[in-house]
Amino acid sequence: MTTVEIPAYTTDPFFGLDDKWIQTAPGELTHYHELGEGAPILFLHGSGTGVTAAANWWLNLPAISEQGRCIAIDSIGYGQSVVADDTEYGIKEWVRHAVRVLDALGIEKTWIVGNSLGGWLAFQFAIDFPERLLGIVSMGTGGAKMTSALAGHANPTLTEAGIRQTLELFVVDKSLITDELVALRYRSALNDTASDRLADVVAARDRDRYALPLDFDVLARLEIPVLLIHGVQDVVIPVSRTWELLNVIPHADTHIFSQCGHWSQVERATEFNAILAQYLGSHGVKR
């Protein structure tokens, strides 16, 4: 496999996470963060403008790493992961990338914690590679029908004001969207634009919303533990999405946060971490 040069990049100290890189295919270098030891827990981010693994999980990885081996990746087309020239994007392609990461790290089975698009990927992973999964925790699971907020993701306004407007859709408590966080997301969004990938990944996501909806007949036979988390005030993915999944997946539990939007892992980070730790612990994930 031809070696890919590691980019000269360091995640901003704001997030408090070290950078790691691993080659996962010819011409493909995956950027990720890893903390902790023990049972593998793969974290898959959402698809908001300028999203990265760090920007989704910086408040969660340190706490959960006390319980297991947390691995948070930049999916192909996002963040700092390097892709080959002929890379295609889409739900199945993002799942296959996650599998390549596991293979490169020598991990046979994992938990997946996914937010929004990441939750959608977790369930598609369960459909395509059930033998590789230990369980799923999904927040505001993606793949739902288009909402006005989701439509805004398809045509993001690439200014700091536009990024702020997008991030404020994710939360009830707007004070969480600080100038520093907005600036960091804006710089990341500019990187997406500079690499000519933003339009491609958005188009692939929205194409698969209709072309590859989750197969509920398969999910109805899912035997792994599943925890669905949602904020009542989520305007990006309505809480009805969790109810829809809860009535299909036989071993699904749920936790609904009041006064919380789409970013439950950020807006209710302390409680979220406690719930996630308790759930994982109750299913044998202990240091």
C-alpha positions, -999 to +999 in steps of 0.1 A: +000+000+000+015+034-010+022+055+020+002+087+023+019+117+038+005+129+071-008+165+068+008+192+089-023+197+111-030+199+148-064+199+163-071+233+180-062+232+218-098+243+225-109+207+220-081+191+242-076+161+219-045+146+204-043+137+167-038+103+153-037+090+117-039+056+101-038+045+065-071+027+058-069+022+020-047+032-009-046+070-010-068+071+022-055+084+055-080+085+084-077+112+110-089+102+145-087+107+182-082+078+206-085+077+244-088+049+269-084+012+269-107-018+269-138-025+249-138-005+216-163+023+213-164+039+178-177+075+177-193+087+144-200+124+140-229+142+123-229+162+091-232+198+100-211+224+082-175+223+093-181+191+114-152+171+127-148+143+152-133+167+177-161+193+173-188+166+180-172+147+208-147+169+227-170+170+258-176+132+259-144+114+250-124+121+282-153+109+304-162+078+284-125+069+280-125+060+317-147+031+307-134+019+273-113+025+242-129+055+225-121+060+189-136+091+172-129+093+134-133+120+108-154+102+082-142+104+046-152+138+031-151+154+065-124+169+088-088+161+081-091+126+067-073+123+034-092+105+005-081+091-028-090+110-060-118+086-070-135+084-036-173+082-036-195+093-008-227+080+006-242+060+035-227+027+025-194+043+016-192+059+050-200+026+067-173+008+047-149+035+057-157+028+094-151-009+088-117-001+072-108+018+103-117-011+125-097-035+102-067-012+103-068-010+141-073-048+144-107-044+160-132-073+153-163-060+172-172-025+185-198-004+200-209+026+179-220+059+194-234+081+166-248+115+163-273+125+136-256+112+104-234+091+126-265+074+141-278+067+107-245+051+098-246+030+130-279+014+119-267+009+083-236-007+098-259-030+118-277-039+086-245-045+065-221-058+091-241-071+121-213-095+130-190-065+138-213-048+163-216-050+200-243-023+204-254+011+193-261+044+210-276+069+186-286+106+192-311+123+169-307+095+144-303+108+108-320+096+076-354+111+086-375+130+061-363+164+051-370+193+075-364+230+069-334+228+092-320+199+072-327+217+039-305+245+053-276+220+056-279+214+018-271+251+011-250+263+040-241+300+043-203+299+045-197+329+067-192+331+105-227+344+108-240+315+087-221+290+108-235+306+140-270+304+126-265+267+118-251+258+152-278+277+171-303+254+154-286+225+173-293+238+208-319+254+231-292+272+251-277+296+225-250+307+250-232+274+242-225+287+207-195+309+216-174+331+193-145+307+196-166+277+187-181+295+157-146+306+145-133+270+147-162+256+128-159+283+102-122+275+096-131+238+093-159+247+068-134+267+047-112+236+046-142+216+033-148+242+006-111+244-004-110+207-010-142+209-032-159+182-012-187+200+007-211+199-022-203+162-029-208+150+007-240+170+011-254+157-022-245+121-013-262+124+021-294+139+007-295+114-022-293+085+002-321+099+024-344+088-004-324+062-023-312+041+008-336+046+037-330+023+067-344-012+061-368-015+090-375-052+083-339-059+090-338-036+121-368-055+134-345-085+137-316-067+154-304-086+184-279-061+198-286-036+226-296-001+213-300+032+232-318+060+214-312+096+228-331+127+217-338+162+227-375+172+228-367+205+211-346+190+183-356+209+151-331+192+129-344+156+134-378+156+151-381+134+182-407+114+163-377+097+146-367+081+178-403+069+184-403+054+149-371+034+156-382+025+191-413+008+178-392-013+153-360-023+171-367-051+196-340-043+222-341-005+220-343+017+250-346+055+250-337+086+269-354+119+261-339+152+273-362+181+280-350+216+270-325+201+246-320+203+209-301+182+184-267+184+201-275+164+233-239+153+237-229+190+240-260+207+255-264+181+282-229+168+282-226+159+319-259+140+320-253+125+286-219+111+297-235+096+329-263+080+309-239+066+283-215+053+309-243+036+328-258+021+297-224+007+285-216-005+320-249-024+322-239-042+291-205-052+303-183-023+292-161-018+323-125-010+328 
